[in-house]
Amino acid sequence: MYLFDTNIFLEILLAQEKSAECKQALVDKAGEIFLSDFSLHSIGVILFRHDKGEVFKKFTEDILPNVGVISLSTGSYKKLSILKNKTI
């Protein structure tokens, strides 16, 4: 399983420099990709700022059936600083 960052999707959606590499990563890891709900919201915010609401709509239609969305419970947020300190 792979947790893909917001920037991987934005590279593609905004046709940036490394778009082809990011597309290939999506193909290579198909069926194993997850996205955080925060990343999904961030992608929406950025696309709407670029006046690309239709792109976001199409993105969600294409990606959500194929990518898992991970969300933290409200109680989990309290534990983040503890977990961070254990991984450093």
KEROMI-43571 format. One record per atom (N, C-alpha, C): x, y, z. Coordinates in steps of 0.1 Angstrom, whole numbers, plus 5000, padded with zeros to 4 digits. Each point is the difference from the previous one (the first is absolute). Example, Ala and Ser with C-alpha at 12.3 -4.5 7.8 and 13.67 -1.06 7.14 Angstrom:
513249435078499150125000500950125000499650114993500950115000499250115008
***
This chain:
500849885000499250125000500950125000499550114993500850124999499150125003500550095008499350135003500650104991499250054990500550104990499850145006500950084998500050145004499250094990499550105006499250104992500750044987501350025001500850054989500149914988499949875002500049904989498850034991498850025006498850024993500050144993500550105008500150144994500950014989501149935000500950004988499349964987499149905001499249964989498950104997499250045010498950084998500350144995501250055003500550134996501050004989500249884994500949984989501450055003500549975011501350055004501249914995501250045003501249944994500149855002499649945011500249865002498749924999499150054992498749944998500149864994500849984991500249864994500449905010501050045008500549915011498949965010499250105003498949985010498949914994499750024987499049914994500549865000501349984997500649875000499949935014500350085010499949955014498549955003499050084995498649965002499749874993500649984988499849884992500749885007501250025004500849905007499549955013499350095007499549965014498549995000499449994988498549995000499549895009498950035007499449915009500650005014501150075002500850005013500150145005499350104994500250145003498950055010500550085009499150075010500450145000499050085004500150155001499350045013500650095007499450055012498850094997499150015008498950094998500550155000501050025008500650145000500650034986500749904994500550024986498950034990498949925001498950024991499450145002499950055012499550145002501050104995501349975002501050104995500050014985499949894993499950004986498850084995498949985007498850084996500250155002500650045011500350145003500950064989501049934997501050054990499450014986499249904996499450004987498950115000499350025010499050115000500750145000501150015006500850134999500550034986500249894993500450014986498850004990498850025006498850004992499849874992500349895006499949874993499049915008498950055003499049925007499549884992499950014987499749894991501149895001501250045000501149915001499949925013499750075011499849935013498849904999498950044994498949914999500449874992500750024989500449884992501049925007500950075008501049935008499349905010499150065007499349925010499249884994499450024988499349904993500949894996501250034995501049914995500849935011500450075011500949955009499349935012498950055005499449945012499649854999499549964988499749854999501349925000501150064998501349924999501050025010499850105009501050035010499350005014500649945010499450015013500250135007499150055007500150125007500149975015501150055006500349975014499650135008499449975011499550115009500449965015500550105007500349985014498750035009499849925010499050035009500450125009499050065006500450125008500949975011499949885006500949965011501449984995500249964988501349974994500950134999499350114998500850124999500850035013499549975011500750025013501249925001500049884993501249915000501150034990499750094991501050034990501450055005500050085010501350055005500749895007499349915007500649895006500749904990499249984989500549914990501250064992499950134998501150074993501349995008499950025013501249995009500649865000499249904998500549865000500749964987499750074989500549974987501350084998500350105008501250084997501249935007
***
